[in-house]
């Protein structure tokens, strides 16, 4: 088997070569599309989506590719987390949401999912702590607060 094929002046990967990024992107697209069932190996997909694109490479052309990959994986991880939460698979939901938070720590959606999962499990103190940590992080980094939607999740839990 030849890994590289020459087509005129261009070099291409042989169709026999399988690229993990292509497989994971296809799985992520299925998660993001509404109405798709949970993947059979959700934990494996969370693990794959947690990986950076070519870590350690500093090539300029990677900037946009990494950004595209990061956006895809954040949306897919949040989608997985919501699907796991809806089926009361709380640990995989938390793992997917926490992985999304690692990709984009400022984005609120994954933080909100973590709080919702804690509340669904009856872990009120964990939900309130997560909210307060996120609120402090936003204040420190951007001098803003969480959205009203997020605040309403814990509003009744806050000491008066």
C-alpha positions as CSV (number, residue, x, y, z in Angstrom):
1,X,0.0,0.0,0.0
2,X,1.2,3.5,-0.9
3,X,0.4,6.2,1.6
4,X,1.1,9.1,-0.8
5,X,-0.1,9.4,-4.4
6,X,1.2,11.7,-7.1
7,X,-1.5,13.4,-9.3
8,X,0.3,15.6,-11.7
9,X,2.3,18.2,-9.7
10,X,0.3,17.4,-6.5
11,X,0.8,14.9,-3.7
12,X,-2.3,13.4,-2.1
13,X,-3.0,10.9,0.6
14,X,-4.0,7.6,-0.7
15,X,-7.7,6.8,-0.3
16,X,-6.5,3.8,1.7
17,X,-5.1,6.1,4.4
18,X,-7.6,6.9,7.2
19,X,-7.2,10.2,9.0
20,X,-8.5,10.2,12.6
21,X,-9.4,13.9,12.3
22,X,-11.8,13.2,9.4
23,X,-13.5,10.4,11.4
24,X,-13.9,12.5,14.5
25,X,-15.2,15.5,12.5
26,X,-17.8,13.3,10.9
27,X,-18.9,12.0,14.3
28,X,-18.9,15.6,15.7
29,X,-21.1,16.7,12.8
30,X,-23.6,14.0,13.6
31,X,-23.8,15.1,17.2
32,X,-24.3,18.7,16.3
33,X,-27.1,17.8,13.8
34,X,-30.5,17.7,15.6
35,X,-32.2,14.4,16.1
36,X,-29.1,12.2,15.8
37,X,-28.8,9.4,18.3
38,X,-26.0,9.3,20.9
39,X,-22.9,7.6,19.5
40,X,-22.3,4.0,20.7
41,X,-18.8,5.1,22.0
42,X,-19.7,8.4,23.6
43,X,-16.7,8.2,26.0
44,X,-14.3,7.6,23.1
45,X,-15.8,10.5,21.2
46,X,-15.4,12.8,24.2
47,X,-11.8,11.6,24.5
48,X,-11.2,12.3,20.7
49,X,-12.8,15.7,20.9
50,X,-10.6,16.6,23.8
51,X,-7.5,16.5,21.6
52,X,-6.0,19.6,20.2
53,X,-5.2,19.8,16.5
54,X,-1.4,19.2,16.0
55,X,-0.3,20.3,19.4
56,X,3.2,21.8,19.4
57,X,3.1,22.8,15.8
58,X,3.5,26.6,15.4
59,X,2.8,26.9,11.6
60,X,0.8,30.0,10.7
61,X,-1.7,28.0,8.5
62,X,-2.8,26.1,11.6
63,X,-4.3,29.1,13.3
64,X,-7.5,29.1,11.3
65,X,-7.7,25.3,11.2
66,X,-7.3,25.1,15.0
67,X,-10.0,27.7,15.5
68,X,-12.4,25.7,13.2
69,X,-11.6,22.5,15.0
70,X,-12.0,24.1,18.4
71,X,-15.5,25.5,17.5
72,X,-16.6,22.2,16.1
73,X,-15.4,20.3,19.2
74,X,-17.0,22.8,21.6
75,X,-20.4,22.5,19.9
76,X,-20.1,18.7,19.7
77,X,-19.0,18.3,23.4
78,X,-21.8,20.6,24.5
79,X,-24.3,18.6,22.4
80,X,-23.0,15.3,23.8
81,X,-23.3,16.7,27.3
82,X,-26.9,17.8,26.8
83,X,-27.8,14.4,25.2
84,X,-26.2,12.5,28.1
85,X,-27.9,14.8,30.6
86,X,-31.3,14.2,28.9
87,X,-30.8,10.4,29.3
88,X,-29.7,10.8,32.9
89,X,-26.1,9.7,32.2
90,X,-24.7,12.3,34.5
91,X,-21.0,11.3,34.6
92,X,-20.6,11.3,30.8
93,X,-22.5,14.6,30.7
94,X,-20.2,16.2,33.2
95,X,-17.1,14.8,31.4
96,X,-18.3,16.1,28.1
97,X,-19.1,19.6,29.5
98,X,-15.8,19.8,31.4
99,X,-13.9,18.9,28.2
100,X,-15.8,21.7,26.4
101,X,-14.8,24.1,29.2
102,X,-11.2,23.2,28.7
103,X,-11.4,24.1,25.0
104,X,-13.2,27.5,25.7
105,X,-13.2,28.4,29.4
106,X,-15.1,31.7,28.9
107,X,-18.0,30.2,27.0
108,X,-21.0,29.9,29.3
109,X,-22.9,27.0,27.8
110,X,-20.7,24.2,29.1
111,X,-20.6,25.8,32.6
112,X,-24.4,26.0,32.6
113,X,-24.7,22.3,31.6
114,X,-22.4,21.4,34.5
115,X,-24.6,23.4,36.9
116,X,-27.8,21.8,35.4
117,X,-26.3,18.3,35.9
118,X,-25.3,19.0,39.5
119,X,-28.9,20.2,40.1
120,X,-30.4,17.2,38.4
121,X,-28.3,14.9,40.7
122,X,-29.4,16.9,43.7
123,X,-25.9,18.3,44.3
124,X,-27.0,21.8,45.2
125,X,-23.8,22.8,46.9
126,X,-21.7,21.7,43.9
127,X,-24.0,23.7,41.5
128,X,-23.7,26.8,43.6
129,X,-19.9,26.4,43.9
130,X,-19.6,26.0,40.2
131,X,-21.7,29.1,39.6
132,X,-19.7,31.2,42.1
133,X,-16.4,30.0,40.6
134,X,-17.5,30.9,37.1
135,X,-18.8,34.3,38.2
136,X,-15.5,35.1,39.9
137,X,-13.6,33.9,36.8
138,X,-15.6,36.2,34.5
139,X,-15.2,39.1,36.9
140,X,-11.5,38.6,37.1
141,X,-10.9,38.0,33.4
142,X,-13.4,40.3,31.7
143,X,-15.1,42.3,34.4
144,X,-18.5,41.0,33.5
145,X,-21.0,38.6,35.1
146,X,-22.8,35.5,34.0
147,X,-25.9,35.8,31.9
148,X,-29.4,36.2,33.4
149,X,-30.2,32.7,32.1
150,X,-27.3,31.2,34.1
151,X,-28.1,33.3,37.2
152,X,-31.7,32.1,37.2
153,X,-30.5,28.5,37.5
154,X,-29.1,29.2,41.0
155,X,-31.1,32.2,42.0
156,X,-33.2,30.3,44.5
157,X,-30.2,28.6,46.0
158,X,-28.4,31.9,46.9
159,X,-28.4,32.9,50.5
160,X,-30.7,35.9,51.1
